[in-house]
């Protein structure tokens, strides 16, 4: 269809950054700090900077202070110094608080933040330095000159479901650059294409993921513990499922409740969303919610593969940074500092390349990242997450303790990761899970939750969630796995209809999508393909998320 349309207008830059998260904005800022004369553009699919940014989040300020040595992180709106850490193991009725906090979860000197507010602040700094930022424009296509990446094209606006232009049609733009930095975050749609085209995953383990689900609450003053972080493992998840919860008290009477489930879980009847809702009913957790008001909701996939799942980071004309590459430190439950540092290192390598011979591939970025503190940090924790996959919860805890306290991250072996979509068992081999009905006060359903995410998509647009083979939705997913997509999606996008009439069909409610990418990851035959919708579509997270 695009071949029949008028040519797109084009803009030229020295460097183009795809994604205005911590990594992308840090790269843009560093480029302008190194060379104010460079033309740097950031394109962001969210309607505004921070609209699609979701994280727990506790910020380790190391990279931020390297980027802005005079910065006081507490001046970022809602940023709250951590005052106390607690780590709990939960059974169905009891909570056991560990006398020792695992070293990776010690947060002295760190800040509980709204990551959306952090990137809004970074965006302001970038614009003051002269970076051009275009929110509301989804990077939908990689542009090539021969085999070299030459930039991206933003998606056409005003295309109807039939694939034809409507009265609101607006042609996308070509954003061309000498070098393009892909900072799309976890499971970025263009990054996925680039990994396949250039074979970037040829030498690394498969990436493994988790789904993080988050609610923001306003709590009563008597339940507010400013600066307190609480992490828990155990109930309601069974010992063969990786995950846990986090509670962060920050700002004034704000509480973030976060729940993570590893997407290598085996039971197709498991629902991460309902596990999260059930977890709030624990006797040690529920009192924090008494008299509280739920303000917002969101969900996002997380890279959990770590060091051994990092792909090749460079290719002709571009680089991968941050969670697009997979730099999250899983045992720390933190990735913003490593993402920011990867962006800063990429900026240094690209600035040198632009000032020199301008090679097709900036291989110096990978070399510099290996020489930075990111590399040993990720290497030192590489065996923790795969230990849980190999030996379950109890074996994983023992392995983590041995790796941390005895080997101190220098064990003479590296455990392997596996692809999450291959881990599901057939429904006939698993036990259905009976989840309690939501009460509308402490626990909720998915549709009322999606409402709080401010998710909005133009209804008359081509679907951004597509099946490569529509027949597999019933012949494979429904008949063999009991349609797991109806449970692993935290937004009610996937629904089986017509079952009562003996004619089950998969209905895709794409308008509910919160862009978590879980379906793209967990589908057992990799039949679901997530691509960007029109720019500015999706969730719109407020300050605090």
C-alpha positions in Angstrom: 0.0 0.0 0.0 2.8 2.4 0.9 4.2 2.1 -2.6 1.0 3.6 -4.0 1.2 6.7 -1.7 3.0 9.9 -2.0 6.6 9.9 -0.9 7.2 10.6 2.8 8.8 13.8 3.8 12.3 13.3 5.3 14.4 14.9 8.0 18.1 14.3 8.4 20.0 14.1 11.7 23.4 13.1 12.9 21.9 10.7 15.4 18.3 9.4 15.8 17.2 7.8 19.0 14.1 5.5 19.0 12.4 5.6 22.4 12.4 8.3 25.1 13.0 6.1 28.1 16.0 6.3 30.5 18.4 4.8 28.0 17.4 6.8 25.0 17.3 10.1 26.7 20.6 9.5 28.5 22.2 8.8 25.1 20.7 12.0 23.6 21.8 14.1 26.6 25.4 12.6 26.5 25.7 13.2 22.8 24.9 16.9 23.2 27.2 17.2 26.2 30.0 15.8 24.1 29.3 17.8 21.0 26.6 20.5 21.1 26.8 20.9 17.3 25.4 17.4 16.7 21.8 17.2 15.5 20.1 14.7 17.7 16.4 13.6 17.5 14.4 11.4 19.8 11.1 9.8 18.6 8.7 8.4 21.1 5.4 6.5 20.5 3.8 7.7 23.8 1.6 10.7 23.6 4.1 12.6 25.8 7.4 11.8 27.4 6.7 9.3 30.2 3.3 8.2 29.0 4.5 4.6 28.3 7.2 4.5 31.0 6.4 2.0 33.7 8.6 0.5 36.4 8.7 -0.4 40.1 10.8 1.6 40.6 13.8 2.1 42.8 16.5 4.1 41.2 20.2 3.5 41.8 21.5 7.0 41.0 25.0 6.0 39.8 24.5 6.7 36.1 22.3 9.7 36.7 25.1 11.3 38.8 27.7 10.5 36.1 25.5 12.2 33.6 24.7 15.2 35.8 27.3 15.4 38.6 25.6 18.4 40.2 22.2 16.7 40.2 20.2 16.2 43.4 18.0 13.2 42.6 15.5 14.1 45.4 14.5 17.2 43.3 12.9 15.0 40.7 9.2 15.1 41.5 8.2 12.3 44.0 11.7 10.9 44.3 12.1 9.7 47.9 15.3 8.4 49.5 15.0 4.8 50.7 14.8 4.7 54.5 14.4 1.0 55.2 14.5 -2.4 53.4 12.5 -5.5 54.3 12.6 -8.9 52.7 9.9 -11.4 53.5 9.0 -15.0 52.7 5.3 -15.7 52.6 3.3 -18.8 53.3 -0.5 -18.8 52.8 -1.0 -17.4 56.3 2.3 -16.2 57.7 5.2 -13.9 56.8 8.8 -14.4 57.8 11.0 -11.3 57.7 14.6 -12.1 56.9 17.1 -10.7 59.4 19.4 -10.2 56.5 18.5 -8.3 53.3 20.1 -9.9 50.2 23.0 -7.6 49.1 21.4 -7.0 45.8 18.3 -5.7 47.5 20.0 -3.3 49.9 18.9 0.1 48.8 20.9 2.5 51.0 21.6 5.6 48.9 18.9 4.7 46.3 15.6 6.5 45.6 12.0 5.3 45.2 10.9 7.1 42.1 8.2 7.4 39.5 10.2 6.4 36.4 7.8 8.3 34.3 8.8 11.5 36.2 12.5 10.6 35.9 12.2 10.5 32.1 10.1 13.7 32.0 12.9 15.4 33.9 15.5 13.9 31.6 13.4 15.1 28.6 13.6 18.6 29.9 17.3 18.4 30.3 17.7 17.1 26.8 15.5 19.8 25.2 17.5 22.5 27.1 20.6 21.1 25.4 19.0 21.3 22.0 17.8 17.7 21.5 14.7 17.6 19.2 12.0 15.3 20.8 8.9 14.1 19.0 6.4 12.3 21.2 3.3 10.8 19.7 5.1 9.3 16.7 5.5 5.6 16.5 8.6 4.3 14.8 7.0 1.7 12.6 9.6 0.8 10.0 13.4 0.5 9.8 14.9 2.3 6.8 17.9 0.9 5.0 20.4 2.0 2.5 21.7 -1.3 1.1 22.3 -3.4 4.2 22.9 -0.4 6.4 20.3 1.1 8.8 19.6 4.6 7.7 16.9 5.6 10.2 13.2 4.9 10.7 9.8 5.9 9.3 7.0 6.8 11.6 3.7 5.1 11.1 1.0 6.6 8.8 -1.9 8.1 10.7 -5.5 7.8 9.7 -5.4 4.3 8.1 -8.7 2.4 8.5 -9.1 -1.2 9.5 -9.5 -2.0 5.8 -6.0 -0.7 5.2 -7.2 2.3 3.2 -6.6 6.0 4.1 -9.5 7.8 5.9 -10.4 11.5 5.9 -7.9 11.9 8.7 -5.0 10.4 6.8 -1.5 11.8 7.5 1.6 10.3 5.9 4.4 9.2 8.2 7.8 10.9 8.2 11.2 9.5 7.4 13.7 10.3 10.1 17.1 9.6 8.7 20.4 9.6 10.5 24.1 8.7 10.2 23.5 6.5 13.2 20.3 5.2 14.8 20.1 4.2 18.5 17.3 1.7 19.3 16.1 2.3 22.8 12.6 0.8 22.5 12.6 -1.0 25.8 11.9 -4.7 26.4 10.8 -6.6 23.3 10.9 -3.6 21.0 9.2 -4.4 17.8 11.9 -2.9 15.5 14.7 -4.3 17.7 13.2 -7.7 17.3 13.3 -7.3 13.5 16.9 -6.1 13.6 17.9 -9.1 15.8 16.5 -11.4 13.2 17.9 -9.6 10.1 21.4 -9.3 11.4 21.6 -12.5 13.4 22.3 -10.6 16.6 21.2 -13.6 18.8 23.5 -16.1 17.1 25.9 -16.5 20.0 23.8 -15.7 23.1 21.2 -17.7 25.2 17.6 -17.0 24.4 16.2 -14.0 26.3 13.9 -14.9 29.2 11.3 -12.5 30.5 8.9 -11.6 33.4 5.7 -9.7 33.4 5.6 -6.8 35.9 2.1 -5.6 37.0 1.8 -2.4 39.0 -0.9 -0.6 40.9 -0.5 2.9 42.4 -2.4 3.6 45.6 -3.0 6.6 47.8 -2.9 5.2 51.4 -4.0 6.5 54.7 -1.4 8.5 56.6 -1.3 6.0 59.4 -0.3 3.2 57.0 2.3 5.3 55.1 6.0 4.5 55.8 7.9 7.0 53.8 10.9 5.5 52.1 10.2 1.9 53.1 10.7 -0.9 50.5 9.2 -4.4 51.1 10.1 -7.3 48.8 8.4 -10.7 49.2 8.7 -14.1 47.7 6.7 -17.3 48.1 2.9 -17.4 48.3 0.8 -17.2 46.2 3.2 -18.6 43.6 4.1 -22.2 43.7 7.7 -23.3 44.1 8.1 -24.0 40.3 7.2 -20.4 39.4 9.6 -17.5 39.7 8.3 -14.2 41.0 7.4 -12.0 43.9 6.0 -8.7 45.0 7.3 -5.3 46.0 5.8 -2.4 48.0 7.3 1.0 47.8 6.2 4.0 49.9 7.1 7.4 48.3 6.0 10.9 47.8 3.2 11.8 50.1 1.0 8.9 51.0 1.7 7.1 47.7 2.3 3.3 47.6 3.3 1.4 44.6 2.4 -2.3 44.6 4.3 -4.4 42.1 4.1 -8.0 41.2 6.4 -10.0 38.9 5.9 -13.4 37.4 8.6 -15.1 35.4 7.2 -15.9 31.9 8.8 -19.3 32.0 5.9 -20.6 34.1 4.6 -24.0 33.0 0.9 -24.1 33.9 -1.3 -22.6 31.1 -4.0 -22.0 33.6 -1.9 -19.5 35.6 -2.9 -15.9 35.4 -0.2 -13.4 36.5 -2.9 -10.7 36.9 -5.0 -12.8 39.2 -1.9 -14.0 41.2 -1.2 -10.3 41.7 -4.7 -9.6 43.0 -4.7 -12.7 45.3 -1.3 -11.7 46.7 -2.8 -8.5 48.2 -5.1 -10.6 50.4 -2.2 -12.0 52.5 -2.5 -11.1 56.2 0.9 -9.3 56.2 0.0 -7.3 53.0 -3.7 -6.5 53.2 -3.5 -4.0 56.1 -1.5 -1.5 54.0 -4.5 -1.2 51.7 -7.1 -0.5 54.4 -8.9 2.7 53.5 -6.6 3.2 50.5 -7.6 4.4 47.0 -6.3 2.8 43.8 -5.1 5.5 41.4 -3.5 3.8 38.4 -2.6 0.5 36.9 -0.2 -0.8 34.3 1.9 -3.8 33.1 5.1 -4.3 31.2 7.4 -7.2 30.2 10.8 -7.3 31.8 14.1 -8.7 30.5 15.3 -11.4 32.9 18.0 -13.1 30.8 20.8 -10.9 31.9 24.4 -11.3 30.9 24.3 -14.5 28.9 21.2 -13.4 26.9 22.7 -10.1 25.7 22.7 -10.0 21.9 25.3 -8.5 19.7 24.8 -4.8 20.3 25.9 -3.3 17.0 25.1 -3.6 13.4 25.6 -1.4 10.3 24.2 2.0 11.0 22.9 1.4 14.5 23.1 0.0 18.1 20.9 -1.5 20.8 20.8 0.0 24.2 19.0 -0.4 27.6 16.2 -3.0 27.8 16.1 -3.2 24.0 19.3 -5.1 24.5 18.4 -6.6 27.9 20.6 -4.8 30.5 18.2 -5.3 33.5 19.9 -6.6 36.7 17.3 -9.1 37.8 18.5 -9.8 41.4 18.6 -6.1 42.0 15.2 -5.7 40.4 16.7 -2.6 38.7 17.5 -1.7 35.2 17.3 2.1 34.9 20.9 2.7 36.0 22.4 0.1 33.6 20.1 1.2 30.8 21.2 4.8 31.3 24.9 3.9 31.4 24.5 1.8 28.2 23.0 4.8 26.5 25.8 7.1 27.7 28.5 4.6 26.5 26.8 4.3 23.1 26.8 8.1 22.9 30.5 8.3 23.6 31.3 5.7 20.9 29.0 7.4 18.4 30.3 10.8 19.1 33.9 9.5 18.4 32.7 7.8 15.2 31.1 11.0 14.0 34.3 13.0 14.7 36.4 10.4 13.0 36.0 8.1 10.0 32.3 7.3 10.5 32.5 3.5 10.2 29.4 1.6 9.1 29.3 -0.3 12.4 30.2 1.4 15.7 31.8 -1.7 17.3 33.6 0.5 19.8 30.3 0.7 21.7 30.4 -3.0 22.7 34.1 -2.6 23.6 33.4 0.4 25.8 30.4 -1.3 27.5 32.5 -4.3 28.4 35.0 -1.9 29.9 32.3 0.0 31.9 30.9 -1.0 35.3 27.7 -2.4 33.6 29.6 -5.5 32.4 31.0 -6.8 35.7 27.7 -5.9 37.4 25.7 -8.1 35.0 28.3 -10.8 34.9 28.4 -11.1 38.7 24.7 -12.0 39.0 24.4 -14.1 35.8 23.7 -17.3 37.6 21.0 -16.2 40.0 17.9 -16.1 37.7 18.6 -19.3 35.7 19.2 -21.1 39.0 15.5 -20.7 39.8 14.5 -22.0 36.4 16.8 -25.0 36.9 16.0 -26.0 40.5 12.8 -24.2 41.5 12.3 -21.8 44.3 14.1 -23.6 47.1 17.0 -24.8 44.9 17.2 -21.4 43.4 17.5 -19.7 46.8 20.3 -22.0 47.8 22.1 -21.4 44.5 21.7 -17.6 44.8 23.1 -17.8 48.3 26.1 -19.9 47.2 26.7 -17.7 44.2 26.4 -14.5 46.1 28.1 -15.2 49.4 30.6 -18.0 48.5 31.6 -17.4 44.9 30.7 -13.6 45.0 29.6 -13.8 41.4 32.8 -15.4 40.2 31.6 -19.1 39.9 33.6 -20.9 37.2 30.4 -21.7 35.3 27.5 -19.9 33.6 24.0 -21.4 33.8 21.9 -21.3 30.6 18.6 -19.5 29.9 15.8 -20.9 27.9 13.0 -19.5 25.7 9.8 -18.9 27.7 7.3 -19.9 25.0 8.7 -23.5 25.1 8.0 -24.0 28.8 4.2 -24.3 28.8 2.9 -27.7 29.5 -0.3 -29.0 27.7 -3.5 -28.3 29.6 -4.3 -32.0 30.0 -1.1 -32.3 32.1 -1.9 -29.4 34.4 -4.4 -28.5 37.1 -6.8 -25.5 36.6 -6.4 -22.8 39.1 -9.5 -21.5 41.0 -9.1 -17.8 41.5 -11.4 -15.9 43.9 -13.7 -13.3 42.5 -12.6 -9.7 42.9 -14.3 -7.6 45.7 -13.8 -4.2 44.0 -12.1 -2.8 47.0 -8.8 -4.7 47.4 -9.0 -7.0 44.4 -10.2 -6.0 40.9 -11.0 -7.4 37.4 -8.9 -6.6 34.4 -11.3 -4.3 32.6 -11.7 -1.9 35.5 -7.9 -2.0 35.9 -7.3 -1.1 32.2 -9.6 1.9 32.7 -7.2 3.2 35.2 -4.3 2.9 32.7 -5.9 5.6 30.6 -5.4 3.3 27.6 -6.8 4.7 24.3 -6.5 3.5 20.7 -8.1 4.8 17.6 -10.6 2.1 16.9 -10.6 2.4 13.1 -7.0 1.5 12.5 -5.2 -1.7 11.4 -4.8 -4.2 14.2 -1.5 -4.0 15.9 -1.9 -7.5 17.3 -1.9 -10.1 14.5 -1.9 -13.9 14.2 0.6 -15.3 11.7 -1.7 -18.3 11.3 -5.3 -17.6 12.5 -6.1 -21.3 12.6 -3.6 -22.0 15.4 -5.7 -19.9 17.9 -8.1 -22.8 18.1 -6.3 -25.9 16.7 -3.3 -25.3 19.0 -3.8 -22.7 21.7 -7.5 -23.6 22.5 -7.4 -27.4 22.1 -3.9 -28.1 23.5 -3.2 -25.2 26.0 -6.7 -24.0 27.0 -6.1 -20.6 25.4 -3.4 -19.3 27.8 -3.5 -15.9 26.1 -6.8 -15.3 27.8 -5.0 -15.5 31.1 -1.4 -14.2 30.6 -2.7 -10.9 29.0 -3.1 -8.4 31.9 -5.6 -6.3 29.9 -8.3 -8.7 28.7 -7.2 -8.3 25.0 -7.8 -12.0 24.2 -11.2 -13.6 24.7 -12.8 -16.9 23.5 -16.3 -16.3 22.2 -18.9 -18.8 20.8 -17.7 -21.6 23.1 -21.3 -22.1 24.4 -22.5 -22.7 20.9 -19.7 -25.2 20.1 -17.9 -22.8 17.8 -15.1 -21.3 19.8 -13.3 -18.3 18.2 -10.6 -16.0 19.4 -11.6 -12.4 19.7 -8.9 -9.8 20.0 -9.8 -6.6 21.8 -6.8 -4.6 20.7 -8.3 -1.4 22.1 -7.5 -2.8 25.6 -3.8 -3.3 25.0 -1.4 -1.7 27.5 1.7 -2.5 25.4 3.2 -5.0 27.8 4.3 -7.4 24.9 3.6 -10.5 27.0 1.6 -12.1 24.2 4.5 -11.6 21.8 6.7 -13.5 24.2 4.6 -16.2 25.7 2.5 -17.6 22.9 3.5 -21.2 22.6 4.0 -21.2 18.8 5.1 -17.6 18.6 2.0 -17.0 16.5 1.2 -13.5 17.9 3.0 -10.6 16.5 2.9 -7.2 18.3 3.7 -4.1 16.3 3.2 -0.5 17.1 -0.2 1.0 16.7 -0.8 4.6 15.7 1.4 7.1 17.6 0.1 8.3 21.0 -2.1 5.1 21.3 -1.9 2.9 24.4 -1.6 3.7 28.1 -1.1 7.2 29.4 0.6 6.8 32.8 0.5 9.8 35.2 3.1 11.0 37.5 3.7 8.3 40.1 3.7 5.3 37.8 
